[in-house]
Amino acid sequence: MKLGIASGDRIPATRSADGKAHWGGAGWVRLGQYINTLPNEDIEVVMGTLVWNRTHFSIDVGEGTHDLHDIDVVYMQRLMHDSLTKHIKEAQAYGQVVINDLDDWYWGLHPTNSAFNSSHPKTSPDENVNHYRSVLNASNLVTVSTDYLADRISSFVHCPIVVIENTVDVARFTPIQHSDTTLPVVGWVGSTNHRSSDLEIVAGVMKPLYDNNEILIMHAGHHYGAPTMASKWKLPEEAVEHLTAVDAELYPSLLKMEVGIAPLSDMPFNHAKSDIKALEYSASGIPWVASDLPAYRKLQESWGLGRVAKKPKQWLSHLRTLKDPDIRASEGSALREASWKRDIGVGTKQLAEVLKSLSS
C-alpha cells in the first residue's frame, strides 16, 4: 500500500530541519508523527502537498518542484476546500481510498480564537467548516482524536468513524531533574495565539501566587507578535521567564518547568481537545494541573495520576500542594512511567491496523 499524507495544518507537510515529521509545539501535525514508525514492509508513506491530477489525487513531496507521487490511499487533515468533495468522489471512482482525520471541533470555535475567521463561511468562502462537513462525509473513513469528536460528527458523517487517541514519542522527552525548592517554576508550553480565552481562566490564581512569592512563572514557546503570558495574567513582564519557540525537533527542550498547567475554558471547542499537553508534561516527568474537561479528566481517572481543577480554589490547592519538592518528584516519576502507555508505538500500531483493514 502506498499512503499519501497531506495536512492543511500551519506547517504543511511538516518537515523539520532534520528532515523528519514531528508533532508538538511548532511542528504540530497529528498524522505526521507516524510517518517514520509505520511498518515499511507493508506501507510506503509519502507526505507532502495534495495535488489533483485530473482523475485522482497525487502527493507533491518536492516542495514546489512537482515531484508527484501516485498513491493508493490518501490521508487528509484539516483540508476544507470547496472543490474537495467533488474530487474525493472522482478519486474513489478511480480506485483510491480517502481517509480524513479530525482533531478539533471547528464548529465550536469561539470568535476570540484567531482560527474562527479563517474557517467561517462568512469570512472564508472558499475554505470553511461547511465545506469540511461535506468533505468528511464523502470519505471512506474518518479518524478522530477523542470520543467527543466521534459522537459529535456521527450526526452528519455516515462512513465509519474510528478513534485514534493522540500519543507522544516518549523517548524524545528527557525527564527533568526536580529541585528541592519550595518555590517551584510553574509553566505552560505553547503559543498564546489561537486560544479561546484559555489562559485567562487562571489569571486570578497565578497572580496571587506570584504576588505572595509562592511560585515562579515560565512560558515556553513565546514568539514575536504573540501576546505575552504576563499580559494574559496582568503581571509585570519581568514576572514571566520566556523561552522562545523552537523548531519542532527541539520542542521537548522547552519543557523545563517543575509544574505544568493546562488551562482550557469550558466550551464545546475545548471539550473536543485531546490530553496531548498533559501527555507531554508526563513524558517529561512534570506533574501537572489541568482543567476539569473530558480528555484530562479521563486521563487522570485512568492513570490515577495528574490533577484536574474546575474552580480557582482547586487550582490554588493543587498548585500549593505541588510546592512540596518530594510530592513533585514522586508524581513526576510516576507520570513519566505511565506515559509509556500512550507512547507513539501504541498509536502507530492502531493506525497500521486501521490501514491494513482497508486492504483486507
N, C-alpha and C positions, 0 to 999 in steps of 0.2 A: 504494500500500500504506500502510495506517495501522498503525504499530507502537507497541505499548504496552510500556514497560519498567517492571518492578516488582521492587524489591530488598528483601530482608529483612536487608540489611546494617545496621550500627549507626547509620547516619543514613539512614532510609528516604527514598526519593525524592530523595536527596542534592541539596539546594538550598543554595547558599552565599549569602552576603549580597549578592552581585552578581547573584543570580537564575539562575546557571548551575550546571551539574553539573560537579563536579571529581573528581579522584582523588588519592590520596596523603595521608599524614598523617591529619588529622582528617576528611577527606572521601572515604575510600576507598569507591568503588563502581565495580567494574571496567567495567561497561557504560555507566555514566553519562557517562564521558569522551567518548563518541562522539556524544552527543545533539546537540551543536552543529556537528558536522562531517559528518554523513551527508548525501548529496545530496538537497536539498529537493524537486527536481523529480520524484524517484522515490519518496521515502519521507517520510511525515509521521510525526513522532515525538511521543508524549506519554509523560511519565514521572510516576509517582505511586504511589498505593496500589492494590493489586489488590483488586477487588471482584467477588463472584459475583452475577450479575444474572439469577437464576432459570434461564436456559438457556445462558448464556455469560459470559465474563469481560469486565469493563469496567475502566477506569482512572480513579480519582478523582484529579484534579490540583488539587483545591480545598483540600487540607489540612484536611479535616473539613467542608467546605461542600457536599459531594456534587455536585461538578462532574464528572459522569460522562462518559467518552468511550468509545464503542464502537470496537473495533479489529479488524483482520484477523489480525494476528499478535501473540501475547503472548510476551514475553521475560522469563523469571523468573530470579532469582538468590537463592540461599540461602533459599528458602521450603520448609519441611519439615513442613507441617501435615497432620494426619490426613485431612482431607476433600479434599485437593488431587487425589489420584489419580482419585477418582470424578468430580470437577468437570472435570478435564482431558479425560476420555473423553467427557463430555457436551458440552464445548465443541468438541471435534473433530467430534462428530456434528452440531453446529450449523454447522460450517464454518470454525472458527478453527484456525489453526496454532499449536502450542505449542512453544516452544524453552526449554530450561533451560541455564543457564550454571553451570559448576562450576569454582571456582578454589582449592579446598582439599580435602585428603584427610581428611574428617571422621572416617572410620573409623579413622584412625591418631592421633587426638588423645591426648595424654598426660594422665593425671589432674591433673598440675600446671598444665595450661593451664586458665584460668578458663572457657573455652568448652566444656570437657568436660561439665560438669553440665547446661549449657543445651541440649545436643543428645543426651544419652544417654537411652535408653529408660527406664531405671530412675528417673531424676531429672526427666525431662521427657516424660511420656507422650503429650502432645498434639502435640508438635513435636520430632521427633528424627530421627536418621540412618536408622532403619528405614523411617519414612515417606518420607524423602528418596530412598532407594533405589527405592521404588515410583514416586515422582514422576518421577524421572529416566527410568525405564524406560518410563513411559507417554507420554513426549514424542515429538514428530515428529522432533526433532533435539536433540542435546546438544553444546554447545561447551565446551571446556576450555582452560586456560591453558598446560598443559605436556604433553609426550609421556608423562610418568609417569602423569598422571591418565587420559589416553586409554587407556593399557594396563591400568590397574587397573580401571576401570569397564567395560571391554569384557566382563568375565566376567558382568555382570548387566544391562548396558544393551544392548538389541538393536536400537535405532534407530541411524541414522547418528551418528557422533561426529566432530567437526571441531576441530582445534587452532587456536585464535586466540591467538597469543602476546601478552602484555602489551606495550604500547608507552607512550611518555611524550611529553607535549606539550613538546618540547624548547624551543620559543620562550618558554615561561613561566619557564624557568630561566636565570638570569644567571650566566655563568662567574665564579668567584671570582678575585680578584687574589692570586696566591701571594706570600707574603713571602719574604725571603731568610734567614729564621732557620733554625737547625738544631734549634730547639725547637718543632716543629710542634704545632698543635692537632689531636689525633686524636679523632674524634667518631662518634657513632651517632645516627640520627634515627628517632623512633618512640615509641610508648607502651610502657612497661615492663610493662603489663598484657597479658594474652593471649599470654604467652610460654611456651615449653616448655623452661625452664632453658637458654635460648639464650645469654644474656649471660654466664652463669656460666662457660661453657667457655673464656672468655679472661680470667677473673679472675687466673689465675696468670701471665698475660702483662702485663696492664695495670698491675697493682700494682708489679712490679719496675721497669717502665719509668718509672712516675711517681716511685717512691721514689728512683730513680737520677737524677732530674731530666733524663730524656731526652725526655719529651713533656708536653704539657698535655692536659687531657681536657675534652670537651664532650658534653653530652646535649641534643639539640634535640627538643623535643616533650614535655617534662615537664608533668604536670598533677596537680592536687590529688588526693590519695588513692592515687596510684600509687606503687609502690616507687621509691626513688631509685636512680640509677645507682651512687652511692657505696656503697649498701648491698649491691648485687649484687656489687661488686668488693672489699668490705671495705676501703674507703678512707674517710678523713675526709670529711665532707660538703663542706667547703670545697675539696676537691681537684677537684671537678667543677663546671664552669660550666654552669648550666642555662638553656636558652632555653625559655620557656613555650610550650605548644601554641597554635597559632593557627587561625583559620578556614581552611577548605580553600583559598580563593582566595589566601591569603597563604603557603601551605605552602612554596613554593620559597624563601622568605626565610629559612627555618630552616637551609638547607644552607650553613653558613658555616665548617665545619671545613676544615682543609687536607688531611687524610687521612680517608677514610671507612671504617668497618668494617661487616661484615655477618656476624656470627657466628650459626650455626644448629647446634643439636645434631643428631647423626646418628640420625634416627628417621624412620619412614615418613611422618608428617605433614609433616616438613620436606623430604623428598625430593620431595614434590609441589609445593613452593613455587616461584614464578617468580623471575626475576632482577630484579624491579622495583626493589629498593633500589639495586642496582649501576647500573641504568639512570638513576635519579635522581641518584646521585653523578656519573655520567658526564656527564649533561646540564649539571651544574653545574661541570664541569671539575675534579672532585675525584678524585684517584687513590684506589683502594680495595683493600682486602684482604677477601676473603670466605671462608667455609667451603668446603671442597672437597666440595660436594654437586652433584647433577646440573645444575641450571639455571645456577649460577655457573661450573661447570667448562665447560659448553657455551659460555657467552658468552665466557669467556676464551680458549677454543680457537678459536672462530670469528672473534674480533676480533684475536687475538694481542696483546691488551691486558688490563690488570687483573691481579690477583694472587689466587691461591687458596692456602689453607693447611689442612693436615689435622692437623698436630701443633703443640704450643706452640712448638717451636724454629723452625718455618716461619713462624708468626705473628711471632715476635721478629725473624727475619731480614728479612722483608718490611717491617715497621714501622721497623726501624733503617735499611734502605736508603732509605726514603722520608723520613728526616730530611734528606736532601740536597735543598736547595731547587731545584736545577736539574733533578733527576730528577722531583720533584713537579710542577714547571711543565710539563715536557715530556710526562709521562704524562697530566696533566690536560688539556692542549690536545689530545692525540691522542684521548683518551676523549670529549671534547666533540664532536669531528668525527665519531667513529664512532657517537655516539648518534643521529645523523640517520638511520641505517639502521633504527632502531627508533622513529622518530617516529610520532606519533599518526596522521599521514596514511597510514602503512603499514597500521596496524590498521583504520582507517576503510575503506580500500579493500577489505581482505579481508572485513570484516563486510558491507559493501554487496554484495559478490559472493555471499556466502552467502545473504543475504536475497533477492537477485534470483533465485537458483536455486530458491527456494521457489515463485515465481510463474510460473516458466517451464515 
